Amino acid sequence: MKIQIDLTPQHVISPYLFMQFAEPLGTADASVDAGWDYLNDCWHEKLVDKIRELGPTMIRWGGCFASYYRWREAVGPRDARVPMLNLCWDGVYSNQVGTHEVAALCRMVGAEPLMVVNMESDGRMHWAYPRPGMDRLGTAEEAAAWVRYANDPEDPLRLSHGIKDPYNIRWWQIGNETSYDRRGFDCETAARKTLEFADAMLEADPDIHLLAWGDSGWAPRMCDVLGDKVSHIAFHHHFGKGDENSPLYGTEYRRNPELTWQYLMTHARDTLEAKIAQMRAEVTPYGKRLAMTEGHYTLAGRNRCEVLSSWGAGVAYARCLSVIEQASDILDIATLADFFGNRWQVNALMLPTPIRDGQAYLQPVGEVMKLYRHHIGTHALQCRTNDCPAAPVDVNASLSADGKTVYLHLVNTSRTDSCVLEPELVGHSAGRITAYEIAHDMTEEITPMTPALFRPTIVSCSRNTYTLPPAGVTALEITL
């Protein structure tokens, strides 16, 4: 298969396509609580080391949890913090991890924080007032005060907590999944409330970037009402098992590997491609950018289905990353995982329980996000390919900032056949070619006993060819 690569830069690729999404998940998954060292009031070293390896470019704090989160309960002295009921995920959240701790984690791992504010519980009154005397409704004034607490050098509350330097949090999302609950705001109300929040937050700091919720066909109206107050329209994409014949549930996927492979190779990629195309059409007339602030498989099964520990899922997620990269002319923020925890298979990073025992490890989705995150250029390139009939291959190309290295992201969608690739740089000669390769049988599943199973291997290539193995995911680096 020949790959002809035009070295003319097309557009800048946002560094935030490899965002990770942190949300306290209560009894569903220990998540944030599993990563916090309550004895020493710090993040567990094992977690921080593994996050640095993963290399997220942005960490989002929020999710459904944001719709009943009161940020003031989670700042200041530890003995003054107020525990809260986790209304969506059950249990009690201690609030020992709040603004300061999230910002500190971002600094330690080199990520940008993205905070989701409580926009009047997105209209969900069962979360705003869950029982008599309990008020979880977040106001525009409260959101603006959070921005000042984070960014104003003279904010009195933060200074009273002994924190002199502001956190300089530049990215904020207003509303989360607002359109998904009929008991919440309708589109008109949500647009009006979002504008109210945006005005208050921009008055607190005019230099922040705001994301508005625009899924379910809401994007055009949001853009009409908000004008230039927001830069990005946020949406989510949780892809499921597909039609009634799908094996992607429970342990059914283990019965017929070939059928499982077929579903993994088609459904997720196709639905994601369609979702981004829909969102693109809705925001393009308004000049807005896109942010997919949540995205992953949502399947029925033990801990959201163990198929997500298989290498087949790793290849499927790599195909989704190909779609995300192809949309990088308009998509600036994206994720394919729920970050870290000790149960959910949709996490990028799994922690041992208790954390002092065993090793933390990356799920297949974490391994492919790490691979692409660490081997990608700053500008997208165009490439043309001819067919490889035995092994259809996804190809994306990018160029380094100094113009000296070309990166190819490759996914072999055949589980049985390899493909010989011949990259050609138009008008230039290729120097060294190095492949960072992950290739396994699609049925192999990572476990705590095999934490390094899907780590990439480094393969030196002959000058002009590289053989992509069956079910292979590779980042190819070509020096000019």
Secondary structure, DSSP 8 states (H G I E B T S, - for coil): -EEEEE-S---B--GGGG-EEE--BTTTB-HHHHHEETTTTEE-HHHHHHHHHH--SEEEE-GGGGGG--GGGGSS-GGG---EE-TTT-SEE---SSHHHHHHHHHHHT-EEEEEE--GGGG-HHHHSSSTT------HHHHHHHHHHHH-TT-HHHHHTT--S-----EEEE-SSGGG-TTS--HHHHHHHHHHHHHHHHHH-TT-EEEEE-TTTTHHHHHHHHGGG-SEEEEEEEE---STT---STTGGGT-HHHHHHHHHHHHHHHHHHHHHHHHHHHGGGT-EEEEEEEEE--SSTTS-GGGGBHHHHHHHHHHHHHHHHTTTTEEEE-SS--EESS-TT-SEE--SSTTSS--EE-HHHHHHHHHHHS--SEEEEEEE---TTS-EEEEEEE-TTS-EEEEEEEE--SS--EEEEEEETTS----EEEEEEE--TT-B--TT-TTTT--EEEE--SS-EEE-TTEEEEEEEE-
